Amino acid sequence: MKITNVEAFGLVAPLKEPWKIARVVMSEMNATVVKISTDTGIVGIGESLARLSSETTRSIIDNILKPILMGADPFDVEILWEQMFSTMRTRGHHKGFMIEAISGVDIALWDIMGKATNLPVYKLLGGKAREKIEVYASSLLFKGTDVLVKEALELVEEGYRGIKLKIGQGLKKDIENVRAIRNAIGQDINLMVDANSGFGAHSAIALGKELEQYHIFWLEEPVPPDDIHGYEKVTRAVNIPVAAGESEFTRYGFRDLITLGNVAIVQPDVARAGGISECKKIATLASVYNLPYCPHTGASGAVCVAASLHLSAAIPNFLLYEHMYPPNPLREDILKEPLPKVKDGYIEVSDKPGLGIELDEGKIAQYMSR
């Protein structure tokens, strides 16, 4: 089997209601979809995370990665990953758009391998460690306290046993929101808080200490991803597990996040951190330190979600899956058949070959960036 073509498409979808979180308001969703064709007629699909410019990632795939892939055997996935990574490694581009581009290509290669062997990707990763995947609801965005409480109660009614709240509106407001939600949902529901890198270490510590009394399941991204020493300060000062990794890249970045930042939970995004190949390694690295793996899906599209589900099914040290419930057209509106639905706080993974999804080309055309 040989690769005969590599295509990348930048997608943009405006949101009816913007997502308001710390540091940013997201008024549209972006993603880069990757299609890799082979001489057998099998086509694999992948996704590169693209928060700001899907066309940048597309250009990297077209101009840097495609020449490496053309004519190659897609089953040489490890070799191809290292070749793509090595292209820019000595030039300092071991984070950012380059790795996000590699991620989308790698996901598509795994999809090809699954389709060629008539096996779901989780089977290629070593098998299904769990029949169904426990999820938590993500995320309660920046809204009024009464609205947040109402949404939280509705999520509990739907069967979620864990809920994540965005914080970063100021010490007083954050505490008010956490207190109100905890009082409403009781002690049996896990409550996570996500700062989206909105604090410095001292502010994060001050807030974290105030939140300890509300039995917070984890404190996510309290400081910017480049403040590795800030992470270390927060983890040592606050009696809440610190989770991070959605903004990190490759096993090398997670090595430092674990050993220097001292985080308690790792959260790679398969469409950013290096694809399925690299996230499998990151999970293994985390297991060496007895740390759980909780995939980040966030504002990602349907292909990232599907790949994340296969990883979640296969990884032994998986803990919880992030189910983003606010509407996202690139997650809900680009497939011929929808992704599996959450039921009573759990979700199942497709048993179909590869990722188990198929793009709706008509819908894809509607969202292509111009």
C-alpha positions as CSV (number, residue, x, y, z in Angstrom):
1,M,0.0,0.0,0.0
2,K,1.3,3.4,-0.9
3,I,0.2,7.0,-0.2
4,T,-0.9,8.7,-3.4
5,N,-2.2,12.0,-2.2
6,V,-2.4,14.2,0.9
7,E,-5.0,17.0,1.2
8,A,-5.7,19.5,4.0
9,F,-8.8,21.7,4.3
10,G,-9.2,24.7,6.7
11,L,-12.6,24.8,8.3
12,V,-14.3,27.8,10.0
13,A,-17.7,27.8,11.6
14,P,-19.2,30.9,13.3
15,L,-20.9,30.3,16.7
16,K,-24.4,31.5,17.5
17,E,-23.3,32.1,21.1
18,P,-19.6,32.8,21.6
19,W,-17.7,30.8,24.2
20,K,-16.4,33.1,27.0
21,I,-13.5,31.8,28.9
22,A,-10.4,33.3,30.7
23,R,-8.3,35.5,28.3
24,V,-10.4,34.9,25.2
25,V,-13.9,35.0,23.7
26,M,-14.3,32.4,20.9
27,S,-16.8,33.5,18.3
28,E,-15.9,30.8,15.8
29,M,-14.6,27.3,15.6
30,N,-11.5,26.4,13.5
31,A,-10.0,23.1,12.5
32,T,-7.9,21.6,9.7
33,V,-9.1,18.3,8.3
34,V,-6.6,16.0,6.6
35,K,-7.3,13.4,4.0
36,I,-4.7,10.8,2.9
37,S,-5.4,8.7,-0.1
38,T,-3.8,5.4,-1.0
39,D,-3.4,3.2,-4.1
40,T,-5.9,0.7,-2.7
41,G,-8.7,3.3,-2.6
42,I,-8.6,3.5,1.2
43,V,-8.8,7.1,2.4
44,G,-7.8,8.1,6.0
45,I,-9.0,11.2,7.7
46,G,-7.4,13.2,10.5
47,E,-7.7,16.6,12.2
48,S,-5.1,19.2,13.2
49,L,-6.1,21.5,16.0
50,A,-6.3,25.1,14.8
51,R,-7.4,27.7,17.2
52,L,-6.5,30.8,15.2
53,S,-5.5,30.0,11.6
54,S,-6.5,26.7,10.0
55,E,-4.9,27.8,6.8
56,T,-1.5,28.0,8.5
57,T,-1.7,24.3,9.4
58,R,-2.9,23.5,5.9
59,S,0.1,25.2,4.4
60,I,2.5,23.2,6.6
61,I,0.9,20.0,5.5
62,D,0.9,20.9,1.8
63,N,4.4,22.3,1.7
64,I,6.4,20.4,4.3
65,L,4.8,17.2,5.3
66,K,3.2,16.0,2.0
67,P,6.6,15.5,0.2
68,I,7.6,13.2,3.0
69,L,4.4,11.2,2.8
70,M,4.0,10.7,-0.9
71,G,4.8,7.2,-2.0
72,A,5.3,6.0,1.5
73,D,3.6,3.0,3.2
74,P,1.0,4.3,5.7
75,F,1.8,1.4,8.0
76,D,5.2,2.9,8.5
77,V,3.5,5.3,10.9
78,E,6.3,5.5,13.5
79,I,9.0,6.0,10.8
80,L,6.9,8.7,9.1
81,W,6.2,10.5,12.4
82,E,10.0,10.7,13.2
83,Q,10.7,11.9,9.6
84,M,8.1,14.7,9.9
85,F,9.3,15.7,13.3
86,S,12.9,15.7,12.3
87,T,12.2,18.0,9.4
88,M,12.0,21.1,11.7
89,R,13.4,19.7,15.0
90,T,16.8,21.5,14.7
91,R,15.0,24.7,13.8
92,G,13.2,25.0,17.1
93,H,9.7,24.2,15.8
94,H,9.1,21.3,18.2
95,K,5.9,23.0,19.4
96,G,3.0,24.9,17.9
97,F,1.6,24.7,14.3
98,M,4.2,22.2,13.1
99,I,3.2,19.5,15.7
100,E,-0.5,20.3,15.2
101,A,0.0,19.6,11.5
102,I,1.8,16.3,12.2
103,S,-1.0,15.4,14.6
104,G,-3.6,15.5,11.8
105,V,-1.5,13.5,9.5
106,D,-0.8,10.8,12.1
107,I,-4.5,10.4,13.0
108,A,-5.3,9.9,9.3
109,L,-2.6,7.2,9.0
110,W,-4.1,5.3,11.9
111,D,-7.5,5.6,10.2
112,I,-6.0,4.0,7.1
113,M,-4.4,1.2,9.1
114,G,-7.7,0.4,10.8
115,K,-9.7,0.4,7.5
116,A,-7.0,-1.7,5.8
117,T,-7.1,-4.4,8.5
118,N,-10.9,-4.1,9.1
119,L,-10.2,-3.2,12.7
120,P,-11.2,-0.3,14.9
121,V,-8.2,1.9,15.9
122,Y,-8.5,0.9,19.6
123,K,-7.8,-2.7,18.6
124,L,-4.6,-1.6,16.9
125,L,-3.6,0.3,20.1
126,G,-3.8,-2.9,22.1
127,G,-7.4,-3.6,22.6
128,K,-10.4,-2.2,24.5
129,A,-9.6,-1.7,28.2
130,R,-13.2,-0.7,28.9
131,E,-16.5,-1.3,27.3
132,K,-17.8,2.2,27.8
133,I,-16.1,5.5,28.6
134,E,-16.9,7.6,31.6
135,V,-17.3,11.3,30.7
136,Y,-17.6,14.6,32.4
137,A,-19.5,17.6,31.2
138,S,-17.3,20.5,29.9
139,S,-17.7,23.3,30.4
140,L,-19.8,25.8,32.3
141,L,-18.7,29.0,30.6
142,F,-18.6,32.7,31.8
143,K,-22.2,33.4,32.7
144,G,-24.2,34.7,35.6
145,T,-24.2,32.6,38.8
146,D,-27.9,31.7,38.6
147,V,-27.5,30.6,35.0
148,L,-24.5,28.4,35.9
149,V,-26.4,26.8,38.7
150,K,-29.3,26.0,36.4
151,E,-27.1,24.5,33.8
152,A,-25.2,22.4,36.4
153,L,-28.4,21.0,37.7
154,E,-29.6,20.1,34.2
155,L,-26.3,18.3,33.6
156,V,-26.8,16.3,36.7
157,E,-30.3,15.4,35.6
158,E,-28.9,14.2,32.3
159,G,-26.7,11.7,34.2
160,Y,-23.3,13.4,34.3
161,R,-21.3,12.6,37.5
162,G,-18.6,15.3,36.8
163,I,-18.9,18.9,35.7
164,K,-16.2,21.4,34.8
165,L,-16.5,25.2,35.5
166,K,-14.5,27.9,33.8
167,I,-12.9,30.3,36.2
168,G,-10.8,33.4,35.8
169,Q,-13.4,36.2,36.5
170,G,-11.7,37.3,39.7
171,L,-11.2,35.8,43.1
172,K,-14.6,36.9,44.5
173,K,-16.7,35.9,41.5
174,D,-15.0,32.6,41.0
175,I,-15.5,31.6,44.7
176,E,-19.1,32.7,44.5
177,N,-19.7,30.5,41.4
178,V,-18.0,27.5,42.9
179,R,-19.8,27.8,46.2
180,A,-23.2,28.2,44.5
181,I,-22.7,25.2,42.2
182,R,-21.3,22.9,44.9
183,N,-24.3,23.7,47.2
184,A,-26.7,23.0,44.3
185,I,-25.2,19.7,43.0
186,G,-24.1,18.3,46.4
187,Q,-21.0,16.4,47.3
188,D,-21.5,13.3,45.2
189,I,-20.8,15.0,41.8
190,N,-17.2,15.7,40.8
191,L,-16.6,19.4,40.3
192,M,-13.5,20.5,38.3
193,V,-12.4,24.1,37.7
194,D,-10.5,25.3,34.6
195,A,-8.5,28.6,34.6
196,N,-7.4,28.4,30.9
197,S,-4.0,29.7,32.0
198,G,-5.7,32.9,33.4
199,F,-3.6,33.3,36.6
200,G,0.0,33.9,37.7
201,A,1.3,31.4,40.3
202,H,0.6,33.6,43.4
203,S,-3.0,34.4,42.3
204,A,-3.6,30.7,41.4
205,I,-2.4,29.7,44.9
206,A,-4.6,32.2,46.6
207,L,-7.7,31.0,44.7
208,G,-6.8,27.4,45.0
209,K,-6.5,27.6,48.8
210,E,-10.0,29.2,49.0
211,L,-11.4,26.5,46.8
212,E,-10.0,23.5,48.8
213,Q,-13.1,23.6,51.1
214,Y,-15.4,22.8,48.1
215,H,-13.8,19.4,47.3
216,I,-12.6,20.3,43.8
217,F,-11.7,17.2,41.7
218,W,-9.0,19.1,39.9
219,L,-7.6,22.6,39.1
220,E,-6.9,22.8,35.4
221,E,-4.3,25.0,33.7
222,P,-3.9,27.5,36.6
223,V,-0.9,29.3,34.9
224,P,0.4,29.8,31.3
225,P,1.9,26.6,29.7
226,D,5.4,28.2,29.5
227,D,5.5,28.9,33.3
228,I,6.7,25.4,34.3
229,H,8.0,26.7,37.6
230,G,4.7,28.3,38.2
231,Y,3.1,24.9,37.9
232,E,5.5,23.5,40.4
233,K,4.7,26.3,42.9
234,V,0.9,25.8,42.6
235,T,1.1,22.0,42.9
236,R,3.1,22.2,46.1
237,A,1.0,24.9,47.7
238,V,-2.6,23.9,46.9
239,N,-4.3,20.7,48.1
240,I,-6.1,20.1,44.9
241,P,-4.8,17.9,42.1
242,V,-3.5,20.1,39.2
243,A,-4.3,19.0,35.7
244,A,-2.7,20.3,32.5
245,G,-1.5,19.5,29.0
246,E,-4.0,20.7,26.5
247,S,-1.4,23.4,25.5
248,E,1.5,21.0,25.5
249,F,3.2,19.2,22.7
250,T,4.9,15.8,22.3
251,R,6.3,13.4,24.9
252,Y,9.2,15.8,25.5
253,G,6.9,18.6,26.6
254,F,5.0,16.2,28.9
255,R,8.2,14.9,30.3
256,D,8.9,18.4,31.6
257,L,5.3,19.1,32.7
258,I,5.4,15.9,34.8
259,T,8.9,16.0,36.2
260,L,9.3,19.8,36.6
261,G,5.7,21.0,36.8
262,N,4.7,18.1,39.1
263,V,1.2,17.9,37.7
264,A,-1.2,15.2,38.9
265,I,-3.2,14.6,35.7
266,V,-2.1,14.9,32.1
267,Q,-4.5,16.2,29.4
268,P,-3.1,15.8,25.9
269,D,-5.1,16.8,22.9
270,V,-4.6,14.2,20.1
271,A,-5.0,16.8,17.4
272,R,-2.3,19.0,19.0
273,A,0.2,16.9,21.0
274,G,1.4,14.7,18.1
275,G,-1.4,12.5,17.0
276,I,-2.4,9.0,18.1
277,S,1.2,7.7,17.9
278,E,2.5,10.4,20.3
279,C,-0.4,10.4,22.7
280,K,0.0,6.6,23.2
281,K,3.6,7.4,24.2
282,I,2.5,10.2,26.5
283,A,0.1,7.9,28.2
284,T,2.8,5.4,28.8
285,L,5.1,8.1,30.1
286,A,2.3,9.2,32.5
287,S,1.9,5.6,33.7
288,V,5.5,5.5,34.7
289,Y,4.7,8.2,37.3
290,N,1.3,6.6,38.2
291,L,-0.6,9.5,36.7
292,P,-4.0,9.3,35.0
293,Y,-4.7,10.4,31.4
294,C,-7.7,12.6,30.6
295,P,-7.9,13.6,27.0
296,H,-8.6,17.2,26.1
297,T,-11.2,17.7,23.3
298,G,-12.2,21.3,24.0
299,A,-13.2,23.2,20.8
300,S,-12.0,20.5,18.6
301,G,-13.9,18.9,15.7
302,A,-15.5,15.5,15.1
303,V,-12.3,13.8,13.9
304,C,-10.4,14.7,17.0
305,V,-13.3,13.6,19.2
306,A,-13.4,10.2,17.4
307,A,-9.6,9.7,17.8
308,S,-9.8,10.7,21.4
309,L,-12.5,8.1,22.1
310,H,-10.3,5.3,20.6
311,L,-7.4,6.4,22.8
312,S,-9.7,6.5,25.8
313,A,-10.9,3.0,25.1
314,A,-7.4,1.5,24.9
315,I,-5.2,3.4,27.4
316,P,-4.9,1.5,30.7
317,N,-4.4,4.7,32.8
318,F,-7.3,6.6,31.3
319,L,-9.5,8.4,33.9
320,L,-12.2,10.5,32.4
321,Y,-13.3,11.8,29.0
322,E,-14.0,15.4,28.3
323,H,-17.4,15.8,26.6
324,M,-17.9,19.4,25.4
325,Y,-21.6,20.0,25.5
326,P,-21.8,23.6,24.2
327,P,-22.7,23.5,20.4
328,N,-19.9,23.3,17.9
329,P,-20.8,22.8,14.2
330,L,-17.4,21.3,13.4
331,R,-18.1,18.5,15.9
332,E,-21.8,18.0,15.1
333,D,-22.3,18.9,11.5
334,I,-19.5,17.4,9.3
335,L,-20.1,13.7,9.5
336,K,-22.5,11.4,7.6
337,E,-23.4,9.7,10.8
338,P,-23.2,11.5,14.2
339,L,-20.7,10.7,16.9
340,P,-21.9,8.4,19.7
341,K,-24.2,10.1,22.2
342,V,-23.6,10.3,26.0
343,K,-26.0,8.2,28.0
344,D,-26.1,8.2,31.8
345,G,-22.6,9.7,32.0
346,Y,-21.0,7.3,29.6
347,I,-20.2,7.1,25.9
348,E,-19.3,4.1,23.7
349,V,-16.6,4.0,21.0
350,S,-17.4,2.8,17.4
351,D,-16.5,-0.8,16.5
352,K,-16.3,0.1,12.8
353,P,-12.9,-0.1,11.0
354,G,-10.5,2.8,11.6
355,L,-11.9,5.8,13.4
356,G,-15.4,4.6,12.5
357,I,-16.5,7.9,11.0
358,E,-17.1,9.3,7.5
359,L,-17.0,12.9,6.4
360,D,-20.0,14.6,4.8
361,E,-18.3,16.2,1.8
362,G,-21.2,18.6,1.2
363,K,-21.1,19.9,4.8
364,I,-17.3,20.1,4.7
365,A,-17.5,22.4,1.6
366,Q,-19.9,24.7,3.5
367,Y,-17.3,25.3,6.2
368,M,-14.1,25.6,4.1
369,S,-12.2,28.8,4.8
370,R,-11.8,31.0,1.7
